[in-house]
Amino acid sequence: IRETLKETGVTPAEVFATQYFGEISIGTPAQVFNVVFDTGSANLWVPSQSCSPLYTACFTHNRYDASKSHTHIQNGTGFSIQYASGNVRGFLSEDIVVVSGIPVVQVFAEATVLPAIPFIFAKFDGVLGMGYPEAAIDGITPVFDRIMSQGVLKENSFSVYYSRDPEHIPGGELVLGGTDPNYYMGSFHYVSTKGEGKWEVIMKGVSVGEETLFCTEGCNTMIDTGSSYITGPASSVSILMKMIGAVELAEGGYTVNCDLVMSLPSVTFHLGDQEYPLTQEDYVLWQSQFGEDICTVTFRELDLPPPAGPVWILGAKFIARYYTVFDRKNNRIGFAQAV
Ligand SMILES: COCCCC[C@@](O)(c1ccccc1-c1ccccc1)[C@@H]1CCCN(C(=O)[C@H]2C[C@@H](N)[C@@H](O)C2)C1
């Protein structure tokens, strides 16, 4: 069951980075929304009709109108979800949610407080968490769990393809219940999740060129479809950036001299029994702005406080190179070469 993902433009800071999202509908008659399918969270929320239009981010996005859906079930419990960028608040409602043609009766949040930063930059309306039930706020059963319990999927897994070349190839594809051989080559190699109800694994090392410099003792790593970039502890990423000659920009983020890009080393992530290199083509964003070339490096420093951190986050840039299957049946994540 396929969901074609769309994707939008790229500029330096993460909020302008590549955003991947797909369409769902809620209610009868169907109200359509674009959502990020996010393995880093486990709740569904969309902007609410009762969000004050004074919230620009609500005003500029599709809003769910309970009064217009005759399958809406009232709930009203308060809801708040915390992201790295701030939190989204609202209240719970229940209605029919359709993902890739599969209808489920789903408890979700109607957002009534949506911070302008970053959501005025969102090309999507809301977020559909693809995380484990253990990570769900208010113990709400996540959408994918409701779909699995219908017994309609061949496999209890989902796969993500993110296009590396958005200008020429569609943004991506989410497959519920299997993989799409059109988008990967070769075989899958698997890494077990840490078994704490997160799409998180133990990475065995991070190398720059031939040298394994970081995470030599093993480190927590999240495979996150809802992040654009690759983030790591500031102590490691700052050294990594110095090694490739990247300089930090004012608004956050790193750039390199475009003339040097071709000589940059690969950065390799050691997961399970495989090494996953990203070449400079994978991790440098080459753009021309106002006639001059800007080469942005898609690594970011992110220090999350314990227990969540220290953590590396492999986001869209990694998934675009390595087609990823999230296997709930075997609690493992599989990677294959993306087309
Ligand atoms: C690949 O597509 C990425 C989608 C964009 C994500 C994002 O770039 C974004 C950009 C513009 C407007 C809103 C949001 C955004 C903000 C919050 C939730 C979902 C999307 C996020 C910016 C802040 C850091 N970041 C996360 O913490 C993300 C990490 C992830 N796991 C989420 O839980 C929050 C990514």
The ligand as a Tripos MOL2 file, in Angstrom:
@<TRIPOS>MOLECULE
LIG
   35    38     1     0     0
SMALL
NO_CHARGES

@<TRIPOS>ATOM
      1 C1         12.0210   14.8840    6.5720 C.3       1 LIG1
      2 O1         11.0220   15.8880    6.7150 O.3       1 LIG1
      3 C2         11.2760   16.6520    7.8630 C.3       1 LIG1
      4 C3         10.0280   17.4520    8.2490 C.3       1 LIG1
      5 C4         10.4880   18.8110    8.7590 C.3       1 LIG1
      6 C5         10.9710   18.7030   10.2130 C.3       1 LIG1
      7 C6         11.4450   20.0980   10.6940 C.3       1 LIG1
      8 O2         12.6140   20.3930    9.9150 O.3       1 LIG1
      9 C7         10.3870   21.1720   10.4780 C.ar      1 LIG1
     10 C8         10.6690   22.1120    9.5170 C.ar      1 LIG1
     11 C9          9.7670   23.1620    9.2640 C.ar      1 LIG1
     12 C10         8.5880   23.2740   10.0080 C.ar      1 LIG1
     13 C11         8.3030   22.3180   10.9980 C.ar      1 LIG1
     14 C12         9.1740   21.2530   11.2350 C.ar      1 LIG1
     15 C13         8.7370   20.3080   12.2650 C.ar      1 LIG1
     16 C14         8.7950   20.6670   13.6280 C.ar      1 LIG1
     17 C15         8.3130   19.7790   14.5970 C.ar      1 LIG1
     18 C16         7.7240   18.5600   14.2170 C.ar      1 LIG1
     19 C17         7.6800   18.2050   12.8510 C.ar      1 LIG1
     20 C18         8.1520   19.0810   11.8820 C.ar      1 LIG1
     21 C19        11.9140   20.0960   12.1860 C.3       1 LIG1
     22 C20        12.5510   21.4320   12.5590 C.3       1 LIG1
     23 C21        12.9560   21.3940   14.0520 C.3       1 LIG1
     24 C22        13.8740   20.1970   14.3480 C.3       1 LIG1
     25 N1         13.1660   19.0010   13.8840 N.am      1 LIG1
     26 C23        12.5650   18.1400   14.7960 C.2       1 LIG1
     27 O3         12.6940   18.2150   15.9960 O.2       1 LIG1
     28 C24        11.7320   16.9780   14.2410 C.3       1 LIG1
     29 C25        12.3930   15.6170   14.4690 C.3       1 LIG1
     30 C26        11.2540   14.7000   14.1360 C.3       1 LIG1
     31 N2         11.4380   13.3800   14.7320 N.3       1 LIG1
     32 C27         9.9920   15.3740   14.6590 C.3       1 LIG1
     33 O4          9.5280   14.6980   15.8090 O.3       1 LIG1
     34 C28        10.4070   16.8010   14.9820 C.3       1 LIG1
     35 C29        12.9180   18.9910   12.4310 C.3       1 LIG1
@<TRIPOS>BOND
     1     1     2 1
     2     2     3 1
     3     3     4 1
     4     4     5 1
     5     5     6 1
     6     6     7 1
     7     7     8 1
     8     7     9 1
     9     7    21 1
    10     9    10 ar
    11     9    14 ar
    12    10    11 ar
    13    11    12 ar
    14    12    13 ar
    15    13    14 ar
    16    14    15 1
    17    15    16 ar
    18    15    20 ar
    19    16    17 ar
    20    17    18 ar
    21    18    19 ar
    22    19    20 ar
    23    21    22 1
    24    21    35 1
    25    22    23 1
    26    23    24 1
    27    24    25 1
    28    25    26 1
    29    25    35 1
    30    26    27 2
    31    26    28 1
    32    28    29 1
    33    28    34 1
    34    29    30 1
    35    30    31 1
    36    30    32 1
    37    32    33 1
    38    32    34 1
@<TRIPOS>SUBSTRUCTURE
     1 LIG1         1 GROUP 0 **** ****
